[in-house]
Amino acid sequence: MFNGIYTPVLTPFTRNETIDYEGMAHNLSRWAATDLSGIVVLGSNGEFVYLTQEEKEALAAFCISHFPKTKKVIVGTSCESTLETIRFSNRMAELGADAVLVLPPHYYTGSMNESVLYQYFTDVADACPVPVMLYNMPANTGLNLGSALVARLSQHENIQGIKDTSGNIVQLAEMIRDAAPDFAVFAGNAGYLLPALSLGAQGATLALANILPQECCRLMDLFHAGDLEEARQLQLKMLAINHLVTRGKGVSALKTAADLLGYTGGIPRRPLVPLQNEEAALVADTLRIYGALA
């Protein structure tokens, strides 16, 4: 089910913070023309936590209907309660999502032990008519899905992969080693794409692929072609711009970079704020050094 390079698409907003559907259609047409295997809607870079349930459903439906059927659309359906996650996952399946991406519930962090999380994910997977991909994002949730838990969950026939954004390459290697043979482990950040592929990751879901989709796909192609030195050089080249649009300045920098490269980034939704002049200039300078901007 899961392989290749996906991007967790940004959600462009207008100046009054409504979803810019014209801008999203423009972005979708550009991503569709690349070698991306698919997109993730309502991921972290899509600011899903700032959307109402009605907005989430409308945006997902729009993206599914405006993206080629030859590529996959995964929808983030994470909610805090098991019942709401199941309801939303089923609704996304009805709309045509190929799979769903699910974070662990994390508001009651102290109660979310391995047993509770195992039950949560298996309950969702039992009730969901499309494949489930786990989403490990400890920097945002405060919870880490360890390799032992992931190995157990990988035995469920409808839990078919994980996006691991922990940055722990040893843990990622353990997931690949211990999970079921047909379970896909995805790198969650372009900063360690090549190391992840070298260990056996089947693909990646990358914020950087919003703005440099072909470059991310090219790195994977170079790896599979055995051009390891060129892949290594490309991986090193990506580090600065990738850091800036992820853990450096985050979504605001990603949107600034998108606007500079001809996509529609728009403003972030409050409480996130747009980059100030010096920060925006840093994004432009980093893109120039990379060679993506004249």
C-alpha positions as CSV (number, residue, x, y, z in Angstrom):
1,M,0.0,0.0,0.0
2,F,2.6,2.5,1.0
3,N,5.8,3.3,-0.9
4,G,7.5,6.3,-2.5
5,I,7.5,10.0,-1.6
6,Y,4.5,11.8,-0.2
7,T,4.1,15.4,1.0
8,P,1.9,16.5,3.9
9,V,0.3,19.4,2.0
10,L,0.1,22.9,3.5
11,T,-3.3,24.6,3.8
12,P,-3.2,28.1,2.1
13,F,-5.3,30.7,3.9
14,T,-6.4,34.1,2.7
15,R,-5.8,37.3,4.6
16,N,-9.0,36.8,6.6
17,E,-7.9,33.2,7.4
18,T,-10.4,31.3,5.3
19,I,-9.2,28.4,3.2
20,D,-7.9,29.5,-0.2
21,Y,-9.4,26.8,-2.4
22,E,-8.2,28.5,-5.6
23,G,-4.7,28.4,-4.2
24,M,-5.0,24.8,-3.1
25,A,-6.2,23.8,-6.6
26,H,-3.1,25.5,-8.0
27,N,-0.8,23.7,-5.6
28,L,-2.5,20.3,-6.3
29,S,-2.1,20.7,-10.0
30,R,1.7,21.3,-9.5
31,W,2.1,18.4,-7.1
32,A,0.2,16.2,-9.5
33,A,2.7,16.9,-12.3
34,T,5.6,15.6,-10.2
35,D,6.8,12.1,-9.4
36,L,5.2,12.2,-5.9
37,S,3.4,8.9,-5.1
38,G,0.7,10.9,-3.3
39,I,-0.2,13.6,-0.7
40,V,-1.2,13.7,2.9
41,V,-4.1,16.0,3.7
42,L,-4.7,17.3,7.2
43,G,-1.2,16.6,8.4
44,S,0.9,18.8,10.7
45,N,2.0,21.0,7.9
46,G,-1.7,21.4,6.9
47,E,-2.4,23.1,10.3
48,F,-5.1,20.5,10.9
49,V,-5.3,21.4,14.6
50,Y,-6.6,24.9,13.7
51,L,-9.4,23.7,11.4
52,T,-13.0,23.0,12.4
53,Q,-14.3,19.5,11.7
54,E,-16.5,21.0,8.9
55,E,-13.4,22.6,7.3
56,K,-11.4,19.4,7.6
57,E,-14.1,17.4,5.8
58,A,-14.5,20.0,3.1
59,L,-10.8,20.4,2.5
60,A,-10.2,16.6,2.3
61,A,-13.1,16.2,-0.1
62,F,-11.7,19.0,-2.3
63,C,-8.2,17.5,-2.4
64,I,-9.5,14.0,-3.1
65,S,-11.6,15.3,-6.0
66,H,-8.9,17.5,-7.5
67,F,-6.0,15.0,-7.4
68,P,-5.3,12.3,-9.9
69,K,-6.7,8.9,-9.1
70,T,-3.4,7.4,-10.3
71,K,-1.8,8.9,-7.1
72,K,-2.8,8.2,-3.5
73,V,-4.4,10.6,-1.0
74,I,-3.9,9.8,2.7
75,V,-6.0,11.9,5.2
76,G,-5.0,12.7,8.7
77,T,-8.0,11.7,10.9
78,S,-6.5,12.0,14.4
79,C,-9.0,12.9,17.2
80,E,-8.6,12.5,20.9
81,S,-11.4,10.0,21.4
82,T,-11.5,6.6,19.8
83,L,-15.1,7.0,18.7
84,E,-14.5,10.3,16.9
85,T,-11.3,9.0,15.2
86,I,-13.3,6.0,13.9
87,R,-16.2,8.3,12.8
88,F,-13.9,10.7,10.9
89,S,-11.8,7.9,9.4
90,N,-14.9,6.2,8.1
91,R,-16.2,9.5,6.6
92,M,-12.8,10.1,4.9
93,A,-13.0,6.5,3.4
94,E,-16.5,7.3,2.1
95,L,-15.1,10.4,0.4
96,G,-12.4,8.4,-1.4
97,A,-9.3,8.5,0.8
98,D,-6.9,5.7,0.1
99,A,-5.7,5.5,3.7
100,V,-5.8,7.4,7.0
101,L,-2.9,8.7,9.1
102,V,-3.5,8.5,12.8
103,L,-1.6,10.1,15.7
104,P,-1.8,8.7,19.3
105,P,-4.3,10.5,21.5
106,H,-2.2,12.6,23.8
107,Y,-4.2,15.1,25.9
108,Y,-4.2,12.7,28.9
109,T,-0.6,11.9,28.3
110,G,0.0,10.2,31.7
111,S,-2.8,7.6,30.9
112,M,-1.5,6.8,27.4
113,N,0.6,3.7,28.3
114,E,1.5,1.0,25.7
115,S,-1.6,-1.1,26.5
116,V,-4.0,1.9,26.0
117,L,-2.3,3.0,22.8
118,Y,-2.4,-0.6,21.4
119,Q,-6.1,-0.8,22.1
120,Y,-6.7,2.6,20.6
121,F,-5.0,1.9,17.3
122,T,-6.4,-1.6,16.9
123,D,-9.9,-0.4,17.7
124,V,-9.5,2.3,14.9
125,A,-8.0,-0.2,12.5
126,D,-10.8,-2.8,13.2
127,A,-13.5,-0.3,12.3
128,C,-11.7,1.5,9.4
129,P,-12.5,0.3,5.8
130,V,-9.2,1.7,4.4
131,P,-5.6,1.1,5.6
132,V,-4.3,2.8,8.7
133,M,-0.8,4.4,8.9
134,L,0.5,5.2,12.3
135,Y,2.0,8.7,12.9
136,N,4.8,9.0,15.5
137,M,5.4,12.7,16.2
138,P,6.7,12.9,19.8
139,A,7.9,16.6,19.4
140,N,4.2,17.6,19.1
141,T,2.3,14.9,21.1
142,G,4.8,14.3,23.9
143,L,4.3,10.6,23.2
144,N,6.7,8.2,21.4
145,L,5.5,5.1,19.7
146,G,8.4,2.7,20.5
147,S,9.6,0.0,18.2
148,A,8.2,-2.8,20.4
149,L,4.7,-1.3,20.3
150,V,5.0,-0.7,16.5
151,A,6.1,-4.3,16.0
152,R,2.9,-5.5,17.8
153,L,0.7,-3.1,15.9
154,S,2.2,-4.2,12.6
155,Q,0.7,-7.6,13.0
156,H,-2.8,-6.1,12.5
157,E,-3.8,-6.6,8.9
158,N,-5.2,-3.1,8.5
159,I,-2.3,-1.3,10.2
160,Q,0.0,-1.1,7.2
161,G,2.7,1.5,7.9
162,I,4.1,4.2,10.1
163,K,5.3,7.8,9.5
164,D,8.1,8.1,12.0
165,T,9.1,11.8,12.7
166,S,10.9,11.1,15.9
167,G,14.3,11.6,14.3
168,N,15.6,8.6,16.2
169,I,17.4,6.6,13.5
170,V,18.1,3.6,15.8
171,Q,14.4,3.3,16.7
172,L,13.5,3.6,13.0
173,A,16.0,0.7,12.3
174,E,14.4,-1.4,15.0
175,M,11.0,-0.8,13.5
176,I,12.2,-2.0,10.1
177,R,13.9,-5.0,11.7
178,D,11.0,-6.1,14.0
179,A,7.8,-5.1,12.1
180,A,5.8,-7.5,9.9
181,P,7.4,-8.0,6.4
182,D,4.7,-6.1,4.6
183,F,4.6,-3.2,7.0
184,A,5.9,0.1,5.6
185,V,8.2,2.3,7.6
186,F,8.3,5.9,6.3
187,A,10.8,8.6,7.2
188,G,9.0,11.6,8.5
189,N,11.7,14.2,7.7
190,A,13.9,14.9,4.7
191,G,16.8,15.4,7.0
192,Y,17.3,11.6,7.3
193,L,15.8,10.4,4.1
194,L,18.9,8.7,2.8
195,P,19.8,6.9,6.1
196,A,16.2,5.7,6.3
197,L,16.2,4.3,2.8
198,S,19.6,2.7,3.5
199,L,18.0,0.8,6.4
200,G,15.1,-0.4,4.4
201,A,12.4,2.3,4.7
202,Q,9.9,2.0,1.8
203,G,9.4,5.8,1.5
204,A,8.8,9.0,3.2
205,T,6.3,11.8,4.0
206,L,8.2,15.0,3.8
207,A,7.4,18.7,4.5
208,L,10.2,19.6,2.1
209,A,8.3,17.9,-0.8
210,N,5.7,20.7,-0.6
211,I,8.3,23.0,-2.3
212,L,11.0,20.6,-3.7
213,P,9.0,17.5,-4.7
214,Q,11.1,16.5,-7.6
215,E,14.3,16.8,-5.6
216,C,12.9,14.6,-2.8
217,C,11.8,12.0,-5.4
218,R,15.2,12.3,-7.2
219,L,17.0,11.4,-4.0
220,M,15.0,8.2,-3.7
221,D,15.5,7.4,-7.4
222,L,19.3,7.9,-7.0
223,F,19.3,5.5,-4.0
224,H,17.4,2.8,-5.9
225,A,19.7,3.3,-8.9
226,G,22.7,2.7,-6.8
227,D,24.1,6.3,-7.3
228,L,24.9,6.6,-3.6
229,E,27.5,9.3,-3.9
230,E,25.1,11.6,-5.8
231,A,22.4,10.7,-3.4
232,R,24.7,11.6,-0.4
233,Q,25.5,14.9,-1.9
234,L,21.8,15.7,-2.5
235,Q,21.0,14.7,1.1
236,L,23.6,17.0,2.5
237,K,22.5,19.8,0.2
238,M,18.9,19.5,1.5
239,L,19.8,19.9,5.2
240,A,19.7,23.7,5.5
241,I,16.5,24.4,3.7
242,N,14.8,21.3,5.2
243,H,15.7,22.4,8.8
244,L,14.4,25.9,8.1
245,V,10.9,24.8,7.0
246,T,10.6,22.1,9.7
247,R,12.1,22.5,13.1
248,G,13.7,25.8,12.4
249,K,10.9,28.3,11.5
250,G,8.2,25.6,10.8
251,V,5.0,26.1,8.9
252,S,5.4,29.9,8.6
253,A,8.8,29.3,6.8
254,L,7.3,26.6,4.6
255,K,4.5,28.9,3.5
256,T,7.0,31.7,2.8
257,A,9.1,29.4,0.7
258,A,6.1,28.1,-1.2
259,D,5.1,31.6,-2.2
260,L,8.6,32.4,-3.3
261,L,8.6,29.3,-5.5
262,G,5.3,29.9,-7.2
263,Y,3.0,27.8,-5.0
264,T,0.3,29.4,-2.9
265,G,1.5,29.4,0.6
266,G,-0.6,32.1,2.1
267,I,-0.5,33.1,5.7
268,P,-0.6,30.7,8.7
269,R,-3.7,30.6,10.8
270,R,-3.4,32.2,14.2
271,P,-1.9,31.7,16.7
272,L,0.9,31.0,14.2
273,V,2.2,34.2,12.6
274,P,3.8,35.0,9.3
275,L,7.6,35.5,9.2
276,Q,9.0,38.9,9.8
277,N,11.1,40.6,7.2
278,E,14.5,39.3,8.4
279,E,13.2,35.8,8.8
280,A,11.6,35.9,5.3
281,A,14.8,37.1,3.9
282,L,16.6,34.1,5.5
283,V,14.2,31.8,3.7
284,A,14.9,33.5,0.4
285,D,18.7,33.4,0.9
286,T,18.6,29.7,1.8
287,L,16.6,28.9,-1.3
288,R,19.1,30.8,-3.4
289,I,22.0,29.0,-1.8
290,Y,20.2,25.7,-2.5
291,G,19.7,26.8,-6.1
292,A,15.9,26.8,-6.1
293,L,15.5,30.5,-6.4
294,A,17.3,33.0,-8.7
